[in-house]
Amino acid sequence: MKWPYNFKLFLSLSLFFAFGFGLIAILVRLNKLDRFDKIITTYIQDFETSFLTTIMQFFTYIGSMSFIHILAFVIFIIFYFFVKDHSKLLLFIIVLLGSHYLFRLLKQLFKRARPDFHRLIEIGGYSFPSGHATNAFGIYGILIFVLWQHSPARWGRIILSIFSFFMILSIGLSRIYLGVHYPSDVLAGYFAGGFLLTMIIGCYQFVIVKIDERTS
């Protein structure tokens, strides 16, 4: 059986993200990233101002489950009633739920305590990986994928990509700035979200191609 090219591409990407997450997880277990985490956190928090703190709290809220529920509802309405692309809507829902439960499972496996230096907000739970980073990569990544073909103009796709990457980066940085995650937590969250995203998209592409082959 010949596998579709897109499936192989996304499978390769998922393996890359899985390797990246595994490498960070091993280094964290061996306490090899303590200096890295401290240097990056100190550098980011050196920019602290009351105005910047307000901005970072906003981005943290954007990455929270409260806002994600609102975003998911809006996406559902748009795709179900206006775009009427139900397969892409299902794909979005799968990534949304998958990223949520993935980071919760990983947190329970690693049980890394949160940073205890200069925390600007209080929050409970474990630290590794960052749930905000995992969700951000998965959700804004899947938004690029599902909206790409519905943005025929090149400038529209460029704006969509820049916006999504900006949101992913800002949400991750906000967690470091606010002192509730180590930089390695955020990187691991990106890798975890990337793994889930590319694996699900790859499987989706594979299924769609096979359905087309059978109906053609």
Secondary structure, DSSP 8 states (H G I E B T S, - for coil): ----HHHHHHHHHHHHHHHHHHHHHHHHHTT-SHHHHHHHHHHHHTT--HHHHHHHHHHHHHTSHHHHHHHHHHHHHIIIIII--HHHHHHHHHHHHHHHHHHHHHHHHH------SS-SS---S--SS-HHHHHHHHHHHHHHHHHHTT--SHHHHHHHHHHHHHHHHHHHHHHHHTTSS-HHHHHHHHHHHHHHHHHHHHHHHHHHHHHHHHH-
